[in-house]
Amino acid sequence: MNNITTFDEHLDERYGKIGTKKRTEFEIKAKAFAIGEIIREARKEAQMTQEQLAIKTGTKKSFISRIENGHSDIQLSTLYMLVEIGFGKQVNLSIV
């Protein structure tokens, strides 16, 4: 690991090259964490508690907590519900 100079090299060393099973699993977990952080920041910006967001969207506080902590594989329909119903905003997706 002493020869690693970039973050991409670190990921390759630790999780394997892009496309390997271990790397794909890591990327999925990293994206779940990032989505959770976005939801948490949007909730705080809206000055809502997890309980208030759960009530507004017909879910449970524990579910909101799992999403915010990156411990839930959120479905696209759930993401839309949280953002559009919970926060009154729109989701825009890009494939790059």
ROTOR-167848 format. One record per residue (C-alpha): x, y, z; residue in one letter. Coordinates in nm, 2 decimals, decimal comma. Layout:
<koltis>
(kolti (X Y Z) "a")
...
</koltis>
This chain:
<koltis>
(kolti (0,00 0,00 0,00) "m")
(kolti (0,30 0,23 0,03) "n")
(kolti (0,31 0,28 -0,35) "n")
(kolti (-0,05 0,40 -0,37) "i")
(kolti (-0,07 0,77 -0,47) "t")
(kolti (-0,44 0,83 -0,57) "t")
(kolti (-0,77 0,75 -0,42) "f")
(kolti (-0,86 0,54 -0,72) "d")
(kolti (-0,55 0,33 -0,67) "e")
(kolti (-0,65 0,28 -0,31) "h")
(kolti (-0,99 0,16 -0,41) "l")
(kolti (-0,84 -0,07 -0,67) "d")
(kolti (-0,60 -0,21 -0,41) "e")
(kolti (-0,86 -0,25 -0,13) "r")
(kolti (-1,18 -0,35 -0,33) "y")
(kolti (-1,05 -0,46 -0,66) "g")
(kolti (-1,08 -0,31 -1,01) "k")
(kolti (-1,40 -0,16 -1,13) "i")
(kolti (-1,63 -0,44 -1,24) "g")
(kolti (-1,52 -0,69 -0,99) "t")
(kolti (-1,78 -0,82 -0,74) "k")
(kolti (-1,61 -0,68 -0,43) "k")
(kolti (-1,57 -0,34 -0,60) "r")
(kolti (-1,93 -0,33 -0,72) "t")
(kolti (-2,06 -0,42 -0,37) "e")
(kolti (-1,84 -0,13 -0,23) "f")
(kolti (-1,97 0,12 -0,49) "e")
(kolti (-2,33 0,02 -0,41) "i")
(kolti (-2,28 0,08 -0,04) "k")
(kolti (-2,10 0,41 -0,10) "a")
(kolti (-2,39 0,53 -0,31) "k")
(kolti (-2,64 0,42 -0,05) "a")
(kolti (-2,44 0,62 0,21) "f")
(kolti (-2,43 0,93 -0,02) "a")
(kolti (-2,81 0,91 -0,08) "i")
(kolti (-2,86 0,89 0,29) "g")
(kolti (-2,65 1,20 0,35) "e")
(kolti (-2,85 1,39 0,09) "i")
(kolti (-3,18 1,29 0,25) "i")
(kolti (-3,05 1,38 0,60) "r")
(kolti (-2,94 1,73 0,47) "e")
(kolti (-3,27 1,79 0,29) "a")
(kolti (-3,46 1,69 0,61) "r")
(kolti (-3,25 1,92 0,82) "k")
(kolti (-3,29 2,20 0,57) "e")
(kolti (-3,67 2,15 0,59) "a")
(kolti (-3,64 2,17 0,97) "q")
(kolti (-3,80 1,83 1,01) "m")
(kolti (-3,73 1,54 1,24) "t")
(kolti (-3,71 1,19 1,12) "q")
(kolti (-4,04 1,13 1,29) "e")
(kolti (-4,21 1,42 1,11) "q")
(kolti (-4,07 1,30 0,77) "l")
(kolti (-4,19 0,95 0,84) "a")
(kolti (-4,54 1,06 0,93) "i")
(kolti (-4,56 1,28 0,62) "k")
(kolti (-4,45 1,00 0,39) "t")
(kolti (-4,63 0,71 0,56) "g")
(kolti (-4,32 0,53 0,67) "t")
(kolti (-4,15 0,47 1,01) "k")
(kolti (-3,88 0,67 1,18) "k")
(kolti (-3,66 0,36 1,19) "s")
(kolti (-3,68 0,34 0,81) "f")
(kolti (-3,58 0,70 0,77) "i")
(kolti (-3,29 0,64 1,01) "s")
(kolti (-3,17 0,33 0,81) "r")
(kolti (-3,18 0,53 0,49) "i")
(kolti (-2,99 0,82 0,64) "e")
(kolti (-2,73 0,59 0,78) "n")
(kolti (-2,68 0,41 0,45) "g")
(kolti (-2,83 0,08 0,58) "h")
(kolti (-3,12 0,05 0,35) "s")
(kolti (-3,12 -0,03 -0,02) "d")
(kolti (-3,36 0,25 -0,11) "i")
(kolti (-3,59 0,19 -0,41) "q")
(kolti (-3,64 0,47 -0,67) "l")
(kolti (-4,01 0,50 -0,58) "s")
(kolti (-3,92 0,55 -0,21) "t")
(kolti (-3,66 0,82 -0,31) "l")
(kolti (-3,93 1,00 -0,51) "y")
(kolti (-4,18 0,97 -0,22) "m")
(kolti (-3,93 1,11 0,03) "l")
(kolti (-3,82 1,40 -0,19) "v")
(kolti (-4,14 1,49 -0,36) "e")
(kolti (-4,40 1,42 -0,09) "i")
(kolti (-4,17 1,47 0,21) "g")
(kolti (-3,98 1,78 0,10) "f")
(kolti (-4,20 1,92 -0,19) "g")
(kolti (-3,90 1,90 -0,43) "k")
(kolti (-3,82 1,72 -0,74) "q")
(kolti (-3,57 1,44 -0,81) "v")
(kolti (-3,35 1,47 -1,12) "n")
(kolti (-3,15 1,17 -1,23) "l")
(kolti (-2,85 1,17 -1,47) "s")
(kolti (-2,68 0,87 -1,63) "i")
(kolti (-2,32 0,96 -1,72) "v")
</koltis>
